[in-house]
């Protein structure tokens, strides 16, 4: 590389590992994406995994690293305890935990927790949340972050007041690959389309008040009786799950949300929100998590001018 990076930023999840080297302004100089998530890295060694990828990108030996995600879970590298809501962003950033016993300065950002009648936790999304807030200069509103475990966060006066979790992505993966619906979807699990009539119809059905559990088996029946294609089956399953999620969260939205998503996820949720009559402001999920990580790194290790 022609210039020396200032920080290494990592989003280290259960199944995926993402790493960016950035300069003092947060511009990406190099990046790497692999399947070295929590389980793989635990077996190989977290230090070995991280250093291997840093070396592959040509990172200096003294480059500091800030991490968010499941690497900070109880089953991860080092547990970074949760910050309870309501929480402002400074509390999240100040709780970053330093990895002891290694030469490099590595910190892990804590997650958020919610106790009481609706217990909940998030880990990794808090950094995406921070980036979205900074990107749009938000103080109040609802922020939706779709994913394996979709998060809907209520923001009040710049503080994360409360949040909900929907297992939308995980249920889709399980139903498409391990339930009887696998015979209808086959290899088309990644082919769910926001502009497929089956997706649109399924979202509208869920928004009308129908119960999702009563509609799932219909995907199998439609394949047997009406020759529903695998792409149609995947789109219908996606529409049922995303529609059920939005129907459950709609009452908190006050008519508009900030949607933090990328690629196909942004298209699917954008279409579903439009069908639900909800306006949305789109923030790229990758950019949001990088921005959140960069702000955290800058606060811990201010760049020398």
C-alpha positions in Angstrom: 0.0 0.0 0.0 1.2 3.5 -0.8 0.0 5.0 2.5 -0.1 3.8 6.1 -3.5 3.0 7.5 -4.7 4.5 10.7 -7.1 1.9 12.1 -8.3 -1.6 11.4 -12.1 -2.1 11.7 -13.7 -5.5 12.1 -17.3 -6.7 12.2 -16.9 -10.2 13.5 -20.1 -12.2 13.5 -21.2 -15.7 14.1 -20.6 -16.9 10.6 -18.9 -14.0 8.8 -15.7 -11.9 9.4 -15.2 -8.5 7.8 -12.1 -6.4 8.0 -11.3 -2.9 6.7 -8.1 -0.9 6.9 -8.9 2.8 6.9 -7.0 6.1 6.8 -7.4 9.0 9.3 -10.5 10.2 7.5 -12.2 6.8 7.5 -11.6 6.0 3.8 -11.2 2.3 3.1 -7.7 1.4 1.9 -8.1 -2.4 1.9 -10.7 -4.9 3.0 -11.3 -8.6 3.4 -14.5 -10.7 3.9 -14.4 -14.4 4.9 -16.4 -17.1 6.6 -14.1 -17.0 9.6 -16.9 -16.3 12.0 -17.2 -17.2 15.7 -17.1 -21.0 15.5 -14.3 -21.2 12.9 -12.2 -18.6 14.7 -12.7 -20.3 18.1 -11.2 -23.5 16.8 -8.3 -21.9 15.0 -7.7 -19.2 17.6 -9.0 -15.6 17.6 -5.5 -14.0 17.6 -4.3 -16.3 14.8 -7.3 -15.5 12.7 -7.1 -11.8 13.1 -3.4 -11.6 12.6 -3.5 -13.8 9.5 -6.0 -11.5 7.8 -4.1 -8.3 8.9 -0.9 -9.7 7.5 -2.7 -10.6 4.2 -3.7 -7.0 3.9 -0.2 -5.7 4.8 -1.2 -4.1 8.0 1.6 -2.7 10.3 2.3 -4.7 13.4 1.3 -1.7 15.6 -2.0 -0.9 13.8 -4.9 -0.7 16.4 -8.0 -2.8 15.9 -11.6 -2.1 16.9 -14.1 -4.9 16.7 -17.9 -5.3 17.0 -20.1 -8.3 16.9 -20.1 -11.8 18.3 -16.3 -11.9 19.0 -17.4 -10.0 22.1 -20.0 -12.5 23.2 -19.7 -15.0 26.1 -18.6 -17.6 23.6 -16.3 -15.3 21.8 -12.8 -13.9 22.2 -13.4 -11.8 25.3 -16.8 -10.9 26.7 -17.7 -7.2 26.3 -20.6 -6.7 28.7 -23.8 -5.2 27.5 -24.8 -1.6 28.1 -28.4 -1.3 29.3 -30.9 0.9 27.6 -31.8 3.7 27.6 -28.2 4.4 26.6 -26.4 7.2 24.8 -23.7 6.5 22.3 -20.9 7.7 24.6 -21.7 4.9 27.0 -21.4 2.3 24.3 -18.1 3.6 23.0 -16.6 4.1 26.5 -17.3 0.4 27.3 -14.9 -1.0 24.7 -12.9 -3.9 26.2 -9.2 -4.3 25.6 -7.8 -7.7 24.8 -5.0 -8.5 27.2 -2.0 -10.7 26.7 -1.3 -9.8 23.0 1.1 -7.3 21.5 -1.4 -5.4 19.3 -4.0 -3.0 20.8 -7.3 -4.6 20.1 -10.7 -3.4 21.6 -14.2 -4.9 21.4 -17.3 -2.8 21.5 -20.1 -3.9 23.9 -23.6 -4.7 22.9 -26.9 -3.3 24.2 -29.3 -5.0 26.6 -32.9 -4.5 27.6 -34.3 -5.9 30.9 -37.9 -6.0 32.3 -41.0 -7.4 30.6 -39.4 -7.5 27.1 -35.8 -8.7 27.7 -33.6 -8.3 24.7 -29.9 -8.1 23.6 -28.0 -7.0 20.5 -24.4 -7.3 19.6 -22.9 -5.8 16.5 -26.0 -3.9 15.5 -25.2 -1.2 18.1 -22.3 -0.1 16.0 -24.4 -0.1 12.8 -26.9 2.0 14.8 -24.2 4.4 15.8 -23.1 4.8 12.2 -26.7 5.4 11.0 -27.4 8.0 13.6 -24.2 9.9 12.7 -24.8 9.5 9.0 -28.3 11.0 9.2 -27.7 13.2 12.2 -30.7 11.5 13.9 -32.0 12.3 17.4 -35.5 10.7 17.3 -37.3 8.0 15.4 -37.3 4.3 14.6 -34.3 2.6 13.0 -34.8 -0.8 11.4 -31.8 -3.0 10.8 -32.8 -6.2 9.0 -30.7 -9.3 9.2 -30.5 -12.8 10.7 -32.1 -11.2 13.8 -33.7 -8.0 12.7 -33.6 -5.1 15.2 -36.0 -2.2 15.4 -34.7 0.5 17.7 -36.5 3.5 19.2 -34.3 6.5 19.3 -35.2 9.4 21.7 -33.1 12.5 22.1 -30.1 10.7 20.7 -30.4 7.8 23.1 -31.3 4.2 22.3 -34.5 4.0 24.4 -35.8 0.5 23.6 -35.6 -2.2 20.9 -37.2 -5.3 19.5 -35.8 -8.3 17.8 -37.4 -10.4 15.0 -35.8 -13.8 14.0 -36.8 -13.2 10.4 -33.6 -14.1 8.7 -32.9 -17.1 10.9 -36.5 -18.5 10.3 -36.1 -18.0 6.6 -32.9 -20.0 6.5 -34.3 -22.8 8.7 -37.6 -23.1 6.9 -36.0 -22.9 3.4 -33.4 -25.5 4.2 -34.7 -27.8 6.9 -38.5 -27.8 6.8 -40.9 -29.4 4.4 -40.7 -26.2 2.4 -37.2 -27.1 1.3 -38.9 -29.4 -1.3 -40.6 -26.3 -2.8 -37.7 -23.9 -2.6 -34.8 -26.2 -3.5 -31.7 -24.2 -4.6 -33.7 -21.0 -4.9 -33.3 -19.8 -1.3 -31.3 -16.8 -2.4 -33.7 -16.0 -5.3 -36.5 -14.3 -3.3 -37.4 -11.2 -5.3 -39.0 -7.9 -4.2 -40.8 -7.6 -7.5 -42.2 -11.1 -7.6 -46.1 -11.2 -7.3 -45.7 -13.9 -4.6 -43.6 -11.6 -2.4 -46.0 -8.7 -2.8 -49.1 -10.8 -2.2 -47.5 -12.4 0.9 -46.6 -9.0 2.4 -50.1 -7.7 1.9 -51.6 -10.8 3.5 -49.5 -10.3 6.6 -50.4 -6.6 6.8 -54.1 -7.5 6.5 -53.9 -9.3 9.9 -53.6 -12.9 8.7 -51.5 -15.2 10.9 -48.2 -16.4 9.4 -48.3 -19.9 10.8 -51.6 -20.5 9.0 -50.0 -19.5 5.6 -46.6 -21.3 5.6 -47.8 -24.7 4.5 -49.7 -23.1 1.6 -46.3 -22.7 -0.1 -46.0 -26.5 -0.3 -49.6 -26.9 -1.4 -49.2 -24.3 -4.2 -46.1 -26.1 -5.5 -48.1 -29.4 -5.6 -51.4 -28.0 -7.0 -50.5 -24.9 -8.9 -46.9 -25.6 -10.0 -45.5 -22.7 -7.9 -41.9 -22.3 -9.0 -38.9 -22.4 -6.6 -38.4 -18.7 -7.1 -42.0 -18.0 -6.3 -41.9 -20.2 -3.2 -38.8 -18.4 -2.0 -40.4 -15.0 -2.7 -43.6 -16.0 -0.9 -41.8 -17.3 2.2 -39.7 -14.1 2.3 -42.8 -12.0 2.0 -44.7 -13.8 4.7 -41.8 -13.4 7.2 -40.9 -9.8 6.3 -44.5 -8.9 6.2 -45.1 -10.4 9.6 -42.1 -8.5 11.0 -43.3 -5.1 9.6 -46.9 -5.8 10.8 -45.5 -6.3 14.3 -43.3 -3.3 14.3 -45.5 -0.9 12.3 -47.3 0.6 15.3 -43.9 2.0 16.6 -42.9 3.7 13.4 -45.1 6.8 13.4 -45.2 6.6 9.6 -41.5 6.6 8.8 -38.3 4.6 9.6 -34.6 4.8 8.9 -33.8 1.5 7.1 -30.2 0.3 7.5 -29.7 -2.3 4.8 -27.7 -3.2 1.7 -28.2 -5.2 -1.5 -31.1 -7.6 -1.8 -32.1 -7.0 1.8 -32.6 -3.3 1.1 -34.7 -4.0 -1.9 -37.0 -6.6 -0.1 -37.5 -4.4 3.0 -37.9 -1.2 0.9 -40.7 -2.8 -1.1 -42.4 -4.2 2.0 -42.2 -0.9 3.8 -43.7 0.9 0.7 -46.5 -1.7 0.6 -47.1 -1.0 4.3 -47.4 2.8 3.6 -44.3 3.6 5.6 -41.8 6.1 4.3 -38.1 5.3 4.8 -34.7 6.8 4.6 -32.1 4.2 3.4 -28.7 4.0 5.0 -26.2 1.5 3.5 -25.5 -1.2 6.2 -21.8 -1.6 5.3 -21.2 2.1 5.4 -23.1 2.4 8.7 -21.0 -0.3 10.5 -17.7 1.2 9.2 -18.7 4.7 10.3 -19.6 3.4 13.8 -16.4 1.5 14.1 -14.4 4.4 12.8 -15.9 6.8 15.3 -15.2 4.3 18.1 -11.6 4.0 17.0 -11.1 7.7 16.7 -12.3 8.2 20.2 -9.9 5.6 21.6 -6.9 6.5 19.5 -7.2 10.1 18.2 -5.3 10.4 14.9 -2.2 12.6 15.1 -2.5 15.6 12.8 
